[in-house]
Amino acid sequence: MPTGFDYIGQDKALQQHWLKRFVAIVLDAVIVYVPTVVFISVIGGRYLSAGLLSGAFLFLYSGLFDFAVGGTVGKLLMRMKAVSMTGALSFPQALMRNATKVFAPLLLIDWVIGMAVETRDPRQKWTDQLSHTSVIVHGQPGGV
């Protein structure tokens, strides 16, 4: 079975999908990190604690928004939605698929592993595969 890397080199729609996912996470990071860093700075905290707290907030924000409305603000702006492959997206699935957002290098590893392993859905990062979820684009045939 082919890997995500096998697909992405030849599929423009898949390339656009991953670019949209990247833009969405950058938007979400700005939405979470900037207010957290400003707040920690105002109360006299250290930058390290702001980074750790921001990671925890990004994880919670992403899990809650994915579960409640199908996507974070970044995903929704990119016309994307987190979905379950087995029915309605559950809260545990939403948390599992976002667990690596606690620490940015883990998210990068999550994306690379997801693309490197054999897959039937090249839109999935590794934690999407584990949680039986995927991210689709609204309004396009096939969801890619």
HUURBEL-V278304 format. One record per backbone hydrogen bond with DSSP energy under -0.5 kcal/mol. CO is the residue of the C=O (numbers start at 1). NH is the residue of the N-H. If there is no record, write none. Layout:
co=CO nh=NH
co=CO nh=NH
This chain:
co=2 nh=119
co=3 nh=7
co=4 nh=8
co=5 nh=9
co=7 nh=10
co=7 nh=11
co=10 nh=12
co=11 nh=15
co=12 nh=16
co=13 nh=17
co=14 nh=18
co=15 nh=19
co=16 nh=20
co=17 nh=21
co=18 nh=22
co=19 nh=23
co=20 nh=24
co=21 nh=25
co=22 nh=26
co=23 nh=27
co=24 nh=28
co=25 nh=29
co=26 nh=30
co=27 nh=31
co=28 nh=32
co=29 nh=33
co=30 nh=34
co=32 nh=36
co=33 nh=37
co=34 nh=38
co=35 nh=39
co=36 nh=40
co=37 nh=41
co=38 nh=42
co=39 nh=43
co=40 nh=45
co=41 nh=44
co=46 nh=50
co=47 nh=51
co=48 nh=52
co=49 nh=53
co=50 nh=54
co=51 nh=55
co=52 nh=56
co=53 nh=57
co=54 nh=58
co=55 nh=59
co=56 nh=60
co=57 nh=61
co=58 nh=62
co=59 nh=63
co=60 nh=64
co=61 nh=65
co=62 nh=66
co=63 nh=67
co=64 nh=68
co=65 nh=69
co=65 nh=70
co=65 nh=71
co=66 nh=70
co=70 nh=82
co=72 nh=76
co=73 nh=77
co=74 nh=78
co=75 nh=80
co=76 nh=79
co=79 nh=138
co=81 nh=136
co=83 nh=134
co=87 nh=84
co=90 nh=94
co=91 nh=95
co=92 nh=96
co=93 nh=97
co=94 nh=98
co=95 nh=98
co=95 nh=99
co=96 nh=99
co=98 nh=101
co=99 nh=102
co=100 nh=103
co=100 nh=107
co=103 nh=106
co=103 nh=107
co=104 nh=108
co=105 nh=109
co=106 nh=110
co=107 nh=111
co=108 nh=112
co=109 nh=113
co=110 nh=114
co=110 nh=126
co=111 nh=115
co=112 nh=116
co=113 nh=117
co=115 nh=4
co=115 nh=5
co=117 nh=4
co=121 nh=124
co=125 nh=128
co=125 nh=129
co=126 nh=130
co=127 nh=131
co=128 nh=132
co=128 nh=133
co=129 nh=132
co=132 nh=85
co=134 nh=83
co=136 nh=81
co=137 nh=140
co=140 nh=143
co=141 nh=144
co=143 nh=137
